[in-house]
Amino acid sequence: TRNEGLMRLLEVLDRPESQHLLIGLSKALSQMSREIAASPPAGGGLIGLLRLAREPGTQEGMRSLSLLGQYWSESMRELHRRGG
C-alpha cells in the first residue's frame, strides 16, 4: 500500500512489545468493564477523588497517560516540522 502511516502502524504492531501492550490493554478494558458494571456509581465529591488519587493504580495510570501525551505531542511536532 502507499499509505505510509498504515505501513508504519503495521510495523509497530508487529513488534513483541506492542503485542504485549495490546494484550494487556484488552485485559485491562475487560476487567474495568466488569468492575464498573458490578459496582455502584461513584458518589463523587472531593473526598472520593482524594481516595482515588491515593491508589497506586491511579498514579500509574496518570503517569502512563502523561507519558503518552508527551511522546505523542513530540511526534506531532516533529511531523509538522518536516512538513508532514
JOLINPE-V328659 format. One record per residue. N is the residue number from 1. SS is DSSP state (H for helix, E for strand, - for the rest). OMEGA is omega in radians with two decimals (999 if undefined). Layout:
BEGIN
N/SS/OMEGA + N/SS/OMEGA
END
This chain:
BEGIN
1/-/-3.13 + 2/-/-3.12 + 3/-/-3.07 + 4/H/3.14 + 5/H/3.13 + 6/H/3.13 + 7/H/3.11 + 8/H/3.11 + 9/H/3.13 + 10/H/3.09 + 11/H/-3.13 + 12/H/-3.12 + 13/H/-3.13 + 14/-/-3.13 + 15/-/3.12 + 16/H/-3.12 + 17/H/3.07 + 18/H/3.09 + 19/H/3.12 + 20/H/3.12 + 21/H/-3.13 + 22/H/3.10 + 23/H/3.10 + 24/H/3.12 + 25/H/-3.14 + 26/H/3.08 + 27/H/-3.13 + 28/H/3.12 + 29/H/3.11 + 30/H/3.14 + 31/H/3.13 + 32/H/-3.13 + 33/H/3.13 + 34/H/-3.11 + 35/H/3.13 + 36/H/-3.13 + 37/H/-3.06 + 38/H/-3.08 + 39/-/3.10 + 40/-/3.11 + 41/-/3.12 + 42/-/-3.12 + 43/-/-3.13 + 44/-/3.11 + 45/H/-3.08 + 46/H/-3.13 + 47/H/3.10 + 48/H/3.12 + 49/H/3.11 + 50/H/3.08 + 51/H/3.14 + 52/H/-3.12 + 53/H/-3.14 + 54/H/-3.13 + 55/-/3.11 + 56/H/3.13 + 57/H/3.10 + 58/H/-3.13 + 59/H/3.10 + 60/H/3.10 + 61/H/3.11 + 62/H/3.11 + 63/H/3.14 + 64/H/3.13 + 65/H/3.11 + 66/H/3.12 + 67/H/3.10 + 68/H/3.12 + 69/H/3.13 + 70/H/-3.09 + 71/H/3.13 + 72/H/-3.13 + 73/H/3.07 + 74/H/3.14 + 75/H/3.14 + 76/H/3.11 + 77/H/3.13 + 78/H/3.13 + 79/H/-3.12 + 80/H/3.06 + 81/H/-3.14 + 82/-/3.09 + 83/-/-3.11 + 84/-/999
END
